Amino acid sequence: MHPRETVDRALHLSTLGLIDRQVAELCNVSIGAVQKWRTGSRRTNDFEDERRHRCCPRCHGRKFDSQAYAYLLGLYLGDGHILLGKKGVYQLSLACCATWPGLTEAAGAVLSAVMPTSSVSYRTLSGYIEVKSYSKHWACLFPQHGPGRKHERKIELEQWQREIVDLHAADFVRGLMHSDGYRGMNRVRRHFNGSDRWYEYPRYLFSNESTDILALCGEALDTLGVEWRYNKPNQLSVAKRAAVERLDEFVGPKY
């Protein structure tokens, strides 16, 4: 990258009628650089700065879709991971069950909404589809990234993330439920008047090996006024009729 002063001088000399070779010699740059500056096919420092400014909300203050981010955060904490690749580029991958094509589509859409400068790709594996996006700034948006499995390390939200989750708790819970959650019918047998009777009712379950992520899910449900309980050490249950109906408003079955 050449200083802006060099670019401006080269462009000025070109307007005076000097040929590219003369401009290159006077500015001590290559003829190719002068040609690209003159024709406008080369991005200047100002353009590069503007492009980078649009890239990362955390590093450059770019505005981004916080509601989409809340949903993506839920997907990431459930079935996502980040890998550091070549040249400092991070790969954010979301594992979506192949049974639910709508979830795969939603995952790709939310990746594009949060990081519109990065393309999204899909890879079909055994039983699931990996939805991927590459950026040098995914680790900035997901500081929970680290070595090892999530349940083997501390998972805490930073203050700016907590503010987003508090504001968009429904989208955060929807992301968690769409990743490691389940909505289905629970069958219960009761003995009544000398015989067994079966009862069915819908419920939501959220399972995760990380107690920190379970706690984050519980806190968001509390924010939404949704009653829940621990069904197992690694599982939350929402079974009360009013609570299930509340979740149905913004979660619903996977599709």
N, C-alpha and C positions, 0 to 999 in steps of 0.2 A: 504494500500500500504506500503510495506517494503522498507527501504533505499536500494539503489543499492549496497552498501557495504555489506549488509546482504545477498543479493542474490548471489553476487560473492563469498562470503565466504562459503556459503552453497554448491555451485556448486564445489568449490575447494575441500572441505572436501569429497564430493561424489566421486570425481576422485581419492582420496587417498584410497578409499575402505571402508569408513565408511557406515554403513547402515543408512536408512532414520531416524530411531528413534534416533540414536546417533547424527546425524547432527542436528535434530530438537532440541535436548536438549542443544547442544553446542551453537546454534544460537538463542535459546529462541523463536522458532517459532513452528507452528503446523507441524505434519508429512505430512498432506495433502499439505501444501505449498511447502515443500521440494520435494515431489513427482511431483508436477506440474512444479516446476522449473527444476528438473532433466530431465523430459520427454519433456520439451519444450511446454507444453500445457497451460502454464500461461504466459500472456503478462507481460513483465518487464516494469519498468518505462520508459525506452528509447522508447519502442514500443508505449506505451501510449502517450508519448510526440509527437512522430511522427504522430500518428493517429490524435491527436488534432490539430496538425499543419496543417493538410490537411483540417480541418473542416471549418474554417471561414476565408474568404479573408480579412475581416476587423480586426479581433482579432489576427490572426496568419500569415497574409501576404500571404496566399495561392493564387496562380494565379487562375483566374476564367474567364469564357467566358463573356467578357463585352458586346459583341453584343447580346448574349442571355439575359443578365441582362437588357439591354435597352428595349427589347421587354417585359420582365416580369414586369418591372417597369410600363410600359404603361398598362398592364393588371391589375396590382395591383391598380393603381390609378383609374382605371375605375370601375372594379367589384371585387376587392379583399379586404380582411380584415385579420387581424392578431389577434389571441386570445392567451392569456397566460394560459397554462394548468398546470398540475401537474409537480412537480420537476423542474420548471423553463423552461419547453419545450414550445416553441411557435408553434402554428398551423397557417400556411399560407393557406388560402382558396381562390379559384378563382371560381366565379359563371359563368358557361358557358351554354348558351341556348341549350337545348336538340335538337333544330332544326338543329344545326350546329355541327355534330360529328367531323368534321375536326378541329374545334376550340378546342374542348375538348382534342383531341389528341395532338395538338400543345401546349396547356397549360401544359399537363403532361410532354411532352418532354422538355420544357424550364425549368420547375422546377427541373428536373433531371440534366439538363446541368449546372444550376447555383449552386445547392447543391447536388452533386453526392453521398454524404454519407447518404442522407436521402431518404427513399422510398416514393413513390407517391401512393395515394389511391383515389378512386372515389366513390361518393355516389349520387344515383339518387333521386332527389326530384321532387316536382311538377313543371314541366315546365323547369327545368334546372338540370345540373349536377355539383356537387361540386367537384372540383379537389383540393386535400389536400396534404400537406407535413409538416412534423414535424421536428423541429430543435431548439436547444437552441440559434441559431444565426440568425434567420430570422429577429428579431428586429434590429440586427446590420446592416443588409443589407437594411432595410426599416425604417429609423429613422422617417419617417412620421407617423408611428404607434402611436396611442394614444387613449385616451378614447373618446367616442362619434363618431358621423358621420364625414366624411371628410369635408363636406361643413360647419360644425359648428366650425372648428378650422383652424388655419393657416397651409397651405401646402407649404413648401419651400424645394427645393433641396439643399443638402449640396454640397460643392465645388467638391468633388470627383464624385458625381452623375452628376453634370452639365458637367463635362469633358466627362463622358461617353455618355450623351445625345447629346452633341455637336458632338462627334465623330460618334455616331450611331443614328442620328436624325430620319432616315427613319424607323429603327426598333422600336424606341420609339413611333413614330406616328402610326405605324402599330399596336402596342399593344393597344394604346388608341382607335383606330378605331375598332379593333376587340372586344373591351369590350363595350364601350358606343357609338360606331360609327355606321354609316349606309351608304350604297351606294345604290341608287335607282334612278328611273326616276321621274323627276318633271314635272308636266303638268301645262301649263300656257295658259289661255284664252286671246286672243287678238281680239278686234273689228276692222275689216278691210273691207272697201267697203260695208258697210251696213250689214255685217254678222260677226258672231263670229267664230274664228278659234282657234284650239288647237295646241299647240306646246309642244314637249317633249324633255328633255335633261337630261343627267345623272348628278348627283351631290353627294357630300359627306356631311353628317351632323355628328357633334360630339356634344352630349348633356351631360352636367354634372351640378349638382347643385353647385359645388365649383367654384367660380370665379378664384381661384388660379390655379386649374387644367386646366380650360379653357385657362388661360393665358399661362401656360406651353405648351399646345398644339399649341397655336398661335405662340409662340416663336420658336418652333421646325419647324413649317410650314414656318416661315420666313427664318430659316436657310436653308431649302430645296428650297427656292425660289418659294413656292406655294402661290398663291394669295388666300386670304380668307377674310371673313367678319363675323360680328355678325349677325346672322339671328334672334335670340331672345336673351334676357338677359342671358339665360342659354344654348345657342346653337351657334356653329360655322358652317358656310356653306362654302363649296368649290364648286363653280359652273362654273367658267370660263373653257372653253374647254381645254386650255393648262394646267391649274391647275389640272383638273380631270385626264387628260392623264398622268400627272406626278405622281399622287397618284396611278393610275392603275399599274404603273411599280412595286410597292412594297407592295401595300395594296390589292386592288381588293375587290370583294364581299366576304362576309363570306361564309363558306362552311361547 
